[in-house]
């Protein structure tokens, strides 16, 4: 999941200090090198745990939520962690709405830029393939267990649903209260996509909105098959793009949401040791010659500090 934030320091302090994610990578937007690209995830940045941001800094154009956008990004938590998270969020002046959906407790709130987030208490949390962060600010027993689902808002279900089922291999699992849940064939944690309809009109990209949603491919051969499947639906996916830590293709589905299909590897340890992840600005080799000018454009930023939750 990649979104557009405002102030980079406020963004990082929230996702590390409040949500307890590890600051995995500080680099730049390859297509706009005057903008940071931050990655937050579990201890190693495992696939299925990473939320990333382009901080547009103060004065960036605010986005406007509407159709063709991601409404909420949900993380899995153990069912016994609900009270811990309500207390933690409220103690940091975060407004929390508590509800139920598909038999699971859902805590909904917003980050400092207004991006919708959810924590879902699910038995699937114990199945998540995550590397818990022993030295993080949240006790290990209560840490986020990677993504649970994402909620996409569209004008009408069918065009987006057809891409989920006919291209990405999802199946309709259940429907309730105007929400359809689709799940990838392999199931398990992080395999759900929810669709809701909205009459809000098309949204506008900017601070406080999600830029794109990423799905996993094992390798470039599988990506090529996805490119062909998109083409069979009359959609054009990009060529494979080297993002240093993974390879990606992009395609905007008919409902307006930008989908990315990214490989698992090579991963975030290709240019930093695991213990040093996020500690400095790293650039892909094709931008190293521009380091001095890139650093001069970027706003000041301090790696988030915190007290270990195990202390």
N, C-alpha and C positions, 0 to 999 in steps of 0.2 A: 504494500500500500504506500503510495507516495502522495503527499499533500503539500499545500502551500501555506507556510507559516508567516508570521510577522517577525518580531524581534527574535533573532537567533538565540540569544542568551536565555530569554524567557522560555522559549520552546524547549531547549535542552534541559533547563532546570526542572521543568514540569515532568518531562518524560523519564528523566532519571530520578530526581529527588522525590517526586510524588508517586509515579507509577512503578518505579523501581526497575526500569529497563536499563540495560547497559548501553553506554554511548560507544557504538561499535566502530563507526567510521566518520571522519571529518574530511570531506573532499569537496569538489565543486561540481556544479551542474556542467556536464561536458558540452552542452549546447549554449550555455550562458555562464562563462567562467567567472563572472563577477558575482555570482550567487553561490553560497555554500550548498552542499548536499550532505545532510546529516542522516545517519542510519542508527536506529535503536533496536535492540533485540535481546536475546538471551546472552549467556556468557560468551558464546562463540559466534553469535549471529546466525544461528541455525535457520535453514529455510522454514517458512511458516511462522517466524517470530518477528520479522523485520518490518517496522514502519519507518518510512523515510520522509524527509522534508526538504523543500526548497524554501529557505527563509528569505522573503523578499524585503526584509527590514522595515523599519518604521517609514510610513508614507507609501507603502506598496498598495496597489489598488485592491480594495476589498472585493471579495467574491460575493455572489448572490446565489443562494441555494435554489434549485429547481429541478425540473426533469432533466435526465441525462447526467445525473451526478450520484456519487456515493453519499448516502445519508448518514450511516453509522458504521463504524468499525468495531467489531466485538472481539474481546479476548476471553479465553476460557480461564476460569478459576475453580478450585475445588469447592464443593458445596459448603464445607465447613469454614470457608474463608469469607463468607458474605458479611458477617458483622465486622470483621477486621477491616474490610475495605470501606464499608459505610463510615466507620469511625475515622479511618485514615483520610478519606476524601473530605468529610465534613470538617475535620480538624484543620484542614488547609483551605477552608472557605470555598469548597467546590460543592455546588448544588447537585444533589443526587436524587433521581427518581427511581423508586423501586417498583418492579412489576413482575408479571409472569408471562412467559411465552413458550408455547409448545412444551409445557410441563416443567420449565426451568425458570429459576429466579434470575431476573435481569436487573442490573444497576445501570442506569443511563445517566450520562453527564457530558459536559463539553470541556475541551481543553481551552487554554487561555485565548485562542483565536476563534473559538466557536465551532471547532470541528467535533462532530458527534462521536462519542465513544461509548462502549458498553462493556460491562463485565458480566459474563454469563456463568452461573454456577451449574456445572455439568459434570456428570460422571466420566465423560470423555477426557476431562483434564488429566486424569491419572494415566491415560494412554499416550499423551503427547510426547513426541520425541524432542525434548528440550534439554539444554544444559543449564541447570539452575546455577545462579550466580551466588556462590558462597559468601562473597564479600560485598554484596549489594546492600542497598538501603532498606529492602523489604526482607523479612525473615523468609527463609527458603520455603517453608510450609505454605506460605501465602502468596508466593510469586506468581505472576501471570504465566500461563502455560501455552503461550502462543495464540494464534488467531482461532476464534471459534466460528465466526461467520462474518459476512459483510452484507449490508443492506443497500441495494441499488434502487433509486427512485426513477421511474420511467412514466411516460405518458400513457402507455398501454403495455400490457404484459408480453403479448405474443412475439413481437419482433426480437426483443432481447432474449426471451425464453428459447427461441429457435436457435440462437447462437450458443446458448448454454448447453442445449441438448444435442444439436446436430454437429456442432464444431468441437465443443469442449467435453462432451460425453457425460454431462450431468443428467440426472433424472429427477422429475417432480416427486418429492417425498411426502409433503403434506401442505395443507392450505387452511388458514384460519384468520378471521378478522381482517380480510383484505390483504393478507400477506401470503405469498407462495414461497415455500422453501424447496430449493433444488440442492441435490447432493451429488458429489462426484462418486463414480462407481466404486472406488476402493473404500469409501466411507472413512470413518475415524475423525480425529480432531482436525479442525480447520478445513473441512471439506464441504461446507455449506455456503450457499449463496441465496439470500432472500431478495425477492422482488416485491416492491410496493408501487402502487400507482399514485401519481400526484397530478393535480390540475394547476400547479404553480407556474407552468410555462417553463421554457428552457432556462437552466441556470447559467450563471456567468462565472468563468474561472477567475480566481483571485485569492487573496489572503482569506483563510478560513474555509477553503474548499479542497476536495481531494482531486488530484491531477489525474491519476490512473490507478487501476487495480491490476495486480500481477497474479498470474497463474503459473504453475510449475511445468517444465518439460525436463525430461531426463538428459537430453543432449540435443545437438543441432539437427540430427536426423529426425527426431520427433518434432522439433520446431518446424522443419520443412513440411512434415505431414500436416501440421496445423495451418501453415500457409496455404497449402492446397485445399484444406477443408474450408478455410475462410473464402477462398476463391470460388469454391463450389456454391457458396451462398451469395455470390455476387459482391463480395467484400475484398478489399485490397489490403493485405498486410505488408508491412515494410520488409526490406531485406533484413538479414540478421545483423544486429549492431553489437559491437564489442563494448561492454560496460566495465571492463577490467575484472570485476568480481563475478560476472556472469555474462551470458550472451542473451540478447533480447530481440523479439519482434513485437510490433505494435499494430493494433487495428482498432478503429473506432466502430463499435457495433451500431446497429440501426437506431437504438434508443439514445445514442449520443455519448455513451461512456467509453473512454479509451481503455482498451484491454492490452495488457502486456503479457507475453508468454516468455518466461525467463528460465534459463538452465540453473541447475543446482550449484554448479561450480564455475570457476575454480575456488570460489570462496573468499572470505575476508582476510585470511592469513597469508595471502600471496605477497603482501608488501609490509606487513607488521606482524610481530610475534603476538600470539593470543593474549599474553599478559599486557601487551602495550596497545591493544586495539583502542582507537579513538584518541590517543594521547597527542597526536600532532596532525598537521595538515598533510595529507598524502595526495599525490597527483599521479595520473597515469603517465607512462613514459612519454607519450606523444605531447604532453603538456609541460614536461619538466623544463624545457627551454624557456617557457613563459612564466616560471615560478615568481620571479621578482615582480613582474607587472601584475600577476594575478593576486599575490599577497597584498599589494598596494591598494587594490580595489576593494578587498574584503573588509567588513566591519570588525572591530575588536571583539574578541571572544575568549572566554576562559572555560576550560574543561570543567563541567559541573562537579562540585564538591558535595560530599554527603557523609553522614555517619552510617557505619555498617549496621544493618538490621540485626545482625547476630550478636552485637555488643550488648 
